[in-house]
Amino acid sequence: MHVGIDIDGTITRHPAFFAFLAGSLRAAGHRVTIVTYRHDRASAAEDLAAMGVAYDALVSWDPDIVPIPNFDRWKGDVCAHLGIELFFEDRPETINHLPAGTVGLLVVAPEAGLVFYD
Ligand SMILES: [Mg+2]
């Protein structure tokens, strides 16, 4: 499997779980890609290391490559391009724009509750 994971609001919601999940997946021969809107890639890598989250690839938004990001679609485009099969994410808008080949797994903040869209 190729599993994608968002950082903010997802890994940061429960770092110990995602550290365990990512490490276990990789140990079992699966691929883990971190996909984040953060444009400071070095800072993201430092935070992941501090949280103990291992990964095979880190994809961060780069304003020099995508100057006007469409936050609702960019991660879906990344998932399609890389062949990510399952993606953990906390934004329903992003889940709604994942490609057909990617199963979205929504992390819900208890204080926010579920958000439903028509
Ligand atoms: Mg997020």
Backbone and ligand atoms as CSV (ligand in chain L), in Angstrom:
chain,resi,resn,atom,element,x,y,z
A,1,MET,N,N,0.835,-1.195,0.000
A,1,MET,CA,C,0.000,0.000,0.000
A,1,MET,C,C,0.871,1.247,0.000
A,2,HIS,N,N,0.311,2.294,-0.567
A,2,HIS,CA,C,0.943,3.612,-0.485
A,2,HIS,C,C,-0.010,4.503,0.314
A,3,VAL,N,N,0.443,4.927,1.488
A,3,VAL,CA,C,-0.397,5.690,2.412
A,3,VAL,C,C,0.136,7.118,2.524
A,4,GLY,N,N,-0.764,8.093,2.382
A,4,GLY,CA,C,-0.413,9.497,2.545
A,4,GLY,C,C,-0.975,10.023,3.853
A,5,ILE,N,N,-0.242,10.952,4.472
A,5,ILE,CA,C,-0.685,11.521,5.746
A,5,ILE,C,C,-0.400,13.024,5.757
A,6,ASP,N,N,-1.408,13.796,6.123
A,6,ASP,CA,C,-1.275,15.236,6.341
A,6,ASP,C,C,-0.620,15.478,7.700
A,7,ILE,N,N,-0.040,16.648,7.899
A,7,ILE,CA,C,0.599,16.947,9.194
A,7,ILE,C,C,-0.363,17.673,10.136
A,8,ASP,N,N,-0.688,18.924,9.793
A,8,ASP,CA,C,-1.406,19.780,10.748
A,8,ASP,C,C,-2.872,19.377,10.884
A,9,GLY,N,N,-3.278,19.117,12.111
A,9,GLY,CA,C,-4.647,18.690,12.371
A,9,GLY,C,C,-4.846,17.194,12.163
A,10,THR,N,N,-3.807,16.529,11.650
A,10,THR,CA,C,-3.887,15.073,11.444
A,10,THR,C,C,-2.803,14.413,12.302
A,11,ILE,N,N,-1.559,14.441,11.850
A,11,ILE,CA,C,-0.481,13.902,12.703
A,11,ILE,C,C,-0.442,14.654,14.031
A,12,THR,N,N,-0.584,15.975,13.951
A,12,THR,CA,C,-0.497,16.770,15.190
A,12,THR,C,C,-1.662,16.487,16.137
A,13,ARG,N,N,-2.748,15.892,15.616
A,13,ARG,CA,C,-3.887,15.550,16.470
A,13,ARG,C,C,-3.530,14.415,17.432
A,14,HIS,N,N,-2.690,13.473,16.943
A,14,HIS,CA,C,-2.264,12.356,17.799
A,14,HIS,C,C,-0.926,11.817,17.279
A,15,PRO,N,N,0.150,12.533,17.574
A,15,PRO,CA,C,1.463,12.157,17.023
A,15,PRO,C,C,1.877,10.727,17.355
A,16,ALA,N,N,1.588,10.260,18.549
A,16,ALA,CA,C,2.025,8.902,18.925
A,16,ALA,C,C,1.366,7.850,18.030
A,17,PHE,N,N,0.084,8.041,17.716
A,17,PHE,CA,C,-0.607,7.087,16.849
A,17,PHE,C,C,0.009,7.090,15.449
A,18,PHE,N,N,0.223,8.284,14.902
A,18,PHE,CA,C,0.735,8.343,13.532
A,18,PHE,C,C,2.198,7.911,13.449
A,19,ALA,N,N,2.959,8.126,14.520
A,19,ALA,CA,C,4.331,7.612,14.550
A,19,ALA,C,C,4.301,6.080,14.514
A,20,PHE,N,N,3.409,5.501,15.310
A,20,PHE,CA,C,3.258,4.042,15.321
A,20,PHE,C,C,2.781,3.538,13.956
A,21,LEU,N,N,1.750,4.197,13.423
A,21,LEU,CA,C,1.186,3.770,12.145
A,21,LEU,C,C,2.214,3.832,11.022
A,22,ALA,N,N,2.893,4.960,10.901
A,22,ALA,CA,C,3.867,5.126,9.822
A,22,ALA,C,C,5.014,4.135,9.967
A,23,GLY,N,N,5.507,3.974,11.179
A,23,GLY,CA,C,6.597,3.031,11.400
A,23,GLY,C,C,6.180,1.602,11.107
A,24,SER,N,N,4.982,1.245,11.517
A,24,SER,CA,C,4.486,-0.121,11.300
A,24,SER,C,C,4.274,-0.391,9.815
A,25,LEU,N,N,3.699,0.579,9.124
A,25,LEU,CA,C,3.482,0.413,7.688
A,25,LEU,C,C,4.814,0.218,6.959
A,26,ARG,N,N,5.778,1.049,7.276
A,26,ARG,CA,C,7.078,0.958,6.603
A,26,ARG,C,C,7.775,-0.358,6.935
A,27,ALA,N,N,7.675,-0.770,8.191
A,27,ALA,CA,C,8.302,-2.040,8.603
A,27,ALA,C,C,7.681,-3.220,7.874
A,28,ALA,N,N,6.404,-3.067,7.497
A,28,ALA,CA,C,5.703,-4.143,6.788
A,28,ALA,C,C,5.880,-4.037,5.272
A,29,GLY,N,N,6.693,-3.076,4.826
A,29,GLY,CA,C,6.994,-2.970,3.405
A,29,GLY,C,C,6.110,-2.021,2.625
A,30,HIS,N,N,5.289,-1.241,3.319
A,30,HIS,CA,C,4.422,-0.274,2.643
A,30,HIS,C,C,5.124,1.086,2.563
A,31,ARG,N,N,4.570,1.947,1.713
A,31,ARG,CA,C,5.179,3.269,1.499
A,31,ARG,C,C,4.341,4.343,2.191
A,32,VAL,N,N,5.023,5.274,2.862
A,32,VAL,CA,C,4.353,6.375,3.561
A,32,VAL,C,C,4.867,7.699,2.991
A,33,THR,N,N,3.921,8.517,2.520
A,33,THR,CA,C,4.271,9.846,2.017
A,33,THR,C,C,3.529,10.891,2.832
A,34,ILE,N,N,4.255,11.866,3.332
A,34,ILE,CA,C,3.654,12.974,4.061
A,34,ILE,C,C,3.351,14.071,3.046
A,35,VAL,N,N,2.115,14.574,3.048
A,35,VAL,CA,C,1.713,15.628,2.115
A,35,VAL,C,C,1.186,16.800,2.937
A,36,THR,N,N,1.850,17.956,2.811
A,36,THR,CA,C,1.491,19.093,3.651
A,36,THR,C,C,1.432,20.393,2.852
A,37,TYR,N,N,0.537,21.286,3.277
A,37,TYR,CA,C,0.477,22.614,2.657
A,37,TYR,C,C,1.601,23.512,3.150
A,38,ARG,N,N,2.303,23.068,4.202
A,38,ARG,CA,C,3.421,23.883,4.694
A,38,ARG,C,C,4.413,24.113,3.562
A,39,HIS,N,N,4.919,25.346,3.441
A,39,HIS,CA,C,5.929,25.585,2.406
A,39,HIS,C,C,7.341,25.604,2.982
A,40,ASP,N,N,7.468,25.545,4.314
A,40,ASP,CA,C,8.786,25.437,4.937
A,40,ASP,C,C,9.078,23.950,5.156
A,41,ARG,N,N,9.649,23.348,4.117
A,41,ARG,CA,C,9.875,21.904,4.137
A,41,ARG,C,C,10.826,21.496,5.263
A,42,ALA,N,N,11.879,22.282,5.484
A,42,ALA,CA,C,12.859,21.931,6.521
A,42,ALA,C,C,12.198,21.913,7.897
A,43,SER,N,N,11.357,22.895,8.150
A,43,SER,CA,C,10.649,22.958,9.434
A,43,SER,C,C,9.703,21.770,9.581
A,44,ALA,N,N,9.038,21.409,8.494
A,44,ALA,CA,C,8.131,20.248,8.536
A,44,ALA,C,C,8.914,18.981,8.854
A,45,ALA,N,N,10.070,18.817,8.226
A,45,ALA,CA,C,10.900,17.630,8.473
A,45,ALA,C,C,11.369,17.600,9.932
A,46,GLU,N,N,11.725,18.759,10.457
A,46,GLU,CA,C,12.150,18.822,11.870
A,46,GLU,C,C,11.008,18.431,12.792
A,47,ASP,N,N,9.815,18.932,12.504
A,47,ASP,CA,C,8.658,18.610,13.346
A,47,ASP,C,C,8.322,17.117,13.282
A,48,LEU,N,N,8.415,16.539,12.092
A,48,LEU,CA,C,8.136,15.104,11.954
A,48,LEU,C,C,9.153,14.283,12.739
A,49,ALA,N,N,10.406,14.690,12.670
A,49,ALA,CA,C,11.443,13.978,13.428
A,49,ALA,C,C,11.172,14.096,14.926
A,50,ALA,N,N,10.768,15.291,15.361
A,50,ALA,CA,C,10.492,15.495,16.787
A,50,ALA,C,C,9.302,14.651,17.252
A,51,MET,N,N,8.350,14.418,16.329
A,51,MET,CA,C,7.174,13.607,16.680
A,51,MET,C,C,7.426,12.116,16.455
A,52,GLY,N,N,8.597,11.780,15.913
A,52,GLY,CA,C,8.952,10.379,15.714
A,52,GLY,C,C,8.264,9.729,14.533
A,53,VAL,N,N,7.846,10.555,13.570
A,53,VAL,CA,C,7.135,10.030,12.399
A,53,VAL,C,C,8.127,9.765,11.260
A,54,ALA,N,N,8.273,8.492,10.904
A,54,ALA,CA,C,9.148,8.107,9.793
A,54,ALA,C,C,8.337,8.095,8.501
A,55,TYR,N,N,9.003,8.306,7.380
A,55,TYR,CA,C,8.294,8.348,6.099
A,55,TYR,C,C,9.274,8.073,4.974
A,56,ASP,N,N,8.723,7.816,3.810
A,56,ASP,CA,C,9.550,7.590,2.628
A,56,ASP,C,C,9.731,8.872,1.822
A,57,ALA,N,N,8.701,9.733,1.837
A,57,ALA,CA,C,8.780,10.978,1.070
A,57,ALA,C,C,7.982,12.058,1.783
A,58,LEU,N,N,8.437,13.284,1.644
A,58,LEU,CA,C,7.750,14.450,2.198
A,58,LEU,C,C,7.470,15.417,1.053
A,59,VAL,N,N,6.182,15.676,0.803
A,59,VAL,CA,C,5.789,16.586,-0.274
A,59,VAL,C,C,5.182,17.822,0.372
A,60,SER,N,N,5.823,18.957,0.163
A,60,SER,CA,C,5.309,20.206,0.713
A,60,SER,C,C,4.968,21.149,-0.422
A,61,TRP,N,N,3.999,22.017,-0.164
A,61,TRP,CA,C,3.613,23.001,-1.175
A,61,TRP,C,C,4.760,23.974,-1.385
A,62,ASP,N,N,5.050,24.285,-2.633
A,62,ASP,CA,C,6.129,25.215,-2.954
A,62,ASP,C,C,5.538,26.387,-3.730
A,63,PRO,N,N,5.543,27.573,-3.123
A,63,PRO,CA,C,4.923,28.732,-3.794
A,63,PRO,C,C,5.608,29.111,-5.095
A,64,ASP,N,N,6.876,28.658,-5.291
A,64,ASP,CA,C,7.563,28.956,-6.550
A,64,ASP,C,C,7.099,28.041,-7.681
A,65,ILE,N,N,6.547,26.875,-7.309
A,65,ILE,CA,C,6.077,25.924,-8.322
A,65,ILE,C,C,4.577,26.080,-8.538
A,66,VAL,N,N,3.836,26.256,-7.452
A,66,VAL,CA,C,2.383,26.442,-7.524
A,66,VAL,C,C,2.063,27.770,-6.847
A,67,PRO,N,N,2.143,28.888,-7.593
A,67,PRO,CA,C,2.009,30.203,-6.967
A,67,PRO,C,C,0.630,30.501,-6.411
A,68,ILE,N,N,-0.408,29.939,-6.984
A,68,ILE,CA,C,-1.764,30.177,-6.490
A,68,ILE,C,C,-2.358,28.817,-6.156
A,69,PRO,N,N,-2.116,28.348,-4.931
A,69,PRO,CA,C,-2.582,26.999,-4.592
A,69,PRO,C,C,-4.091,26.915,-4.498
A,70,ASN,N,N,-4.621,25.850,-5.031
A,70,ASN,CA,C,-6.029,25.543,-4.800
A,70,ASN,C,C,-6.048,24.519,-3.681
A,71,PHE,N,N,-6.312,24.997,-2.472
A,71,PHE,CA,C,-6.213,24.128,-1.313
A,71,PHE,C,C,-7.180,22.951,-1.379
A,72,ASP,N,N,-8.264,23.106,-2.104
A,72,ASP,CA,C,-9.222,22.013,-2.191
A,72,ASP,C,C,-8.768,20.924,-3.151
A,73,ARG,N,N,-7.842,21.225,-4.031
A,73,ARG,CA,C,-7.470,20.244,-5.055
A,73,ARG,C,C,-6.020,19.804,-5.019
A,74,TRP,N,N,-5.133,20.607,-4.473
A,74,TRP,CA,C,-3.690,20.332,-4.597
A,74,TRP,C,C,-3.317,18.958,-4.053
A,75,LYS,N,N,-3.783,18.621,-2.856
A,75,LYS,CA,C,-3.423,17.319,-2.284
A,75,LYS,C,C,-3.996,16.162,-3.107
A,76,GLY,N,N,-5.180,16.362,-3.661
A,76,GLY,CA,C,-5.755,15.339,-4.526
A,76,GLY,C,C,-4.896,15.119,-5.770
A,77,ASP,N,N,-4.386,16.223,-6.314
A,77,ASP,CA,C,-3.487,16.113,-7.471
A,77,ASP,C,C,-2.223,15.354,-7.094
A,78,VAL,N,N,-1.690,15.639,-5.894
A,78,VAL,CA,C,-0.481,14.942,-5.422
A,78,VAL,C,C,-0.776,13.452,-5.263
A,79,CYS,N,N,-1.927,13.128,-4.664
A,79,CYS,CA,C,-2.297,11.714,-4.467
A,79,CYS,C,C,-2.416,10.999,-5.805
A,80,ALA,N,N,-3.035,11.653,-6.783
A,80,ALA,CA,C,-3.190,11.047,-8.107
A,80,ALA,C,C,-1.830,10.840,-8.762
A,81,HIS,N,N,-0.975,11.846,-8.688
A,81,HIS,CA,C,0.340,11.776,-9.334
A,81,HIS,C,C,1.214,10.685,-8.729
A,82,LEU,N,N,1.156,10.539,-7.402
A,82,LEU,CA,C,2.030,9.583,-6.719
A,82,LEU,C,C,1.400,8.209,-6.527
A,83,GLY,N,N,0.107,8.096,-6.819
A,83,GLY,CA,C,-0.553,6.804,-6.637
A,83,GLY,C,C,-0.823,6.473,-5.179
A,84,ILE,N,N,-1.107,7.494,-4.376
A,84,ILE,CA,C,-1.430,7.271,-2.964
A,84,ILE,C,C,-2.808,6.622,-2.883
A,85,GLU,N,N,-2.877,5.503,-2.160
A,85,GLU,CA,C,-4.115,4.715,-2.109
A,85,GLU,C,C,-5.030,5.102,-0.955
A,86,LEU,N,N,-4.434,5.507,0.158
A,86,LEU,CA,C,-5.208,5.933,1.328
A,86,LEU,C,C,-4.599,7.232,1.836
A,87,PHE,N,N,-5.458,8.198,2.207
A,87,PHE,CA,C,-4.921,9.485,2.642
A,87,PHE,C,C,-5.626,9.964,3.905
A,88,PHE,N,N,-4.833,10.177,4.964
A,88,PHE,CA,C,-5.348,10.705,6.232
A,88,PHE,C,C,-5.305,12.233,6.173
A,89,GLU,N,N,-6.445,12.866,6.443
A,89,GLU,CA,C,-6.557,14.321,6.279
A,89,GLU,C,C,-7.628,14.853,7.233
A,90,ASP,N,N,-7.473,16.113,7.665
A,90,ASP,CA,C,-8.468,16.688,8.576
A,90,ASP,C,C,-9.406,17.689,7.894
A,91,ARG,N,N,-9.178,18.025,6.624
A,91,ARG,CA,C,-10.051,18.990,5.944
A,91,ARG,C,C,-11.045,18.238,5.042
A,92,PRO,N,N,-12.339,18.334,5.354
A,92,PRO,CA,C,-13.336,17.678,4.487
A,92,PRO,C,C,-13.249,18.148,3.042
A,93,GLU,N,N,-12.918,19.432,2.838
A,93,GLU,CA,C,-12.834,19.958,1.474
A,93,GLU,C,C,-11.768,19.209,0.668
A,94,THR,N,N,-10.683,18.851,1.349
A,94,THR,CA,C,-9.611,18.110,0.678
A,94,THR,C,C,-10.052,16.686,0.383
A,95,ILE,N,N,-10.710,16.059,1.343
A,95,ILE,CA,C,-11.211,14.692,1.136
A,95,ILE,C,C,-12.145,14.658,-0.075
A,96,ASN,N,N,-12.979,15.692,-0.199
A,96,ASN,CA,C,-13.942,15.741,-1.301
A,96,ASN,C,C,-13.278,15.838,-2.667
A,97,HIS,N,N,-12.016,16.228,-2.720
A,97,HIS,CA,C,-11.326,16.393,-4.001
A,97,HIS,C,C,-10.246,15.347,-4.238
A,98,LEU,N,N,-10.284,14.263,-3.472
A,98,LEU,CA,C,-9.317,13.193,-3.729
A,98,LEU,C,C,-9.719,12.444,-5.001
A,99,PRO,N,N,-8.736,11.902,-5.706
A,99,PRO,CA,C,-9.055,11.170,-6.940
A,99,PRO,C,C,-9.752,9.839,-6.627
A,100,ALA,N,N,-10.338,9.247,-7.645
A,100,ALA,CA,C,-11.108,8.009,-7.472
A,100,ALA,C,C,-10.269,6.881,-6.882
A,101,GLY,N,N,-8.969,6.887,-7.141
A,101,GLY,CA,C,-8.117,5.816,-6.669
A,101,GLY,C,C,-7.597,5.978,-5.257
A,102,THR,N,N,-8.020,7.039,-4.565
A,102,THR,CA,C,-7.542,7.304,-3.207
A,102,THR,C,C,-8.709,7.273,-2.226
A,103,VAL,N,N,-8.582,6.460,-1.179
A,103,VAL,CA,C,-9.581,6.434,-0.109
A,103,VAL,C,C,-9.197,7.490,0.913
A,104,GLY,N,N,-10.105,8.404,1.195
A,104,GLY,CA,C,-9.842,9.445,2.181
A,104,GLY,C,C,-10.252,8.989,3.577
A,105,LEU,N,N,-9.393,9.256,4.556
A,105,LEU,CA,C,-9.677,8.917,5.946
A,105,LEU,C,C,-9.660,10.224,6.727
A,106,LEU,N,N,-10.831,10.665,7.145
A,106,LEU,CA,C,-10.981,11.984,7.766
A,106,LEU,C,C,-10.715,11.927,9.267
A,107,VAL,N,N,-9.788,12.754,9.710
A,107,VAL,CA,C,-9.510,12.913,11.136
A,107,VAL,C,C,-10.381,14.065,11.623
A,108,VAL,N,N,-11.202,13.800,12.623
A,108,VAL,CA,C,-12.153,14.803,13.095
A,108,VAL,C,C,-11.721,15.331,14.454
A,109,ALA,N,N,-11.625,16.629,14.555
A,109,ALA,CA,C,-11.315,17.255,15.830
A,109,ALA,C,C,-12.568,17.212,16.706
A,110,PRO,N,N,-12.473,16.656,17.913
A,110,PRO,CA,C,-13.667,16.539,18.765
A,110,PRO,C,C,-14.360,17.871,18.995
A,111,GLU,N,N,-13.586,18.931,19.137
A,111,GLU,CA,C,-14.180,20.242,19.412
A,111,GLU,C,C,-14.908,20.812,18.194
A,112,ALA,N,N,-14.538,20.342,17.003
A,112,ALA,CA,C,-15.173,20.862,15.794
A,112,ALA,C,C,-16.384,20.014,15.377
A,113,GLY,N,N,-16.368,18.736,15.718
A,113,GLY,CA,C,-17.452,17.869,15.305
A,113,GLY,C,C,-17.403,17.596,13.818
A,114,LEU,N,N,-18.400,16.909,13.337
A,114,LEU,CA,C,-18.459,16.581,11.922
A,114,LEU,C,C,-19.028,17.749,11.144
A,115,VAL,N,N,-18.482,17.943,9.950
A,115,VAL,CA,C,-18.962,19.000,9.068
A,115,VAL,C,C,-19.567,18.326,7.846
A,116,PHE,N,N,-20.802,18.636,7.550
A,116,PHE,CA,C,-21.462,18.022,6.405
A,116,PHE,C,C,-21.653,19.038,5.291
A,117,TYR,N,N,-21.456,18.591,4.083
A,117,TYR,CA,C,-21.635,19.448,2.915
A,117,TYR,C,C,-22.688,18.841,2.007
A,118,ASP,N,N,-23.383,19.677,1.310
A,118,ASP,CA,C,-24.382,19.198,0.343
A,118,ASP,C,C,-23.689,18.651,-0.881
L,1,MG,MG,MG,-4.406,19.449,7.996
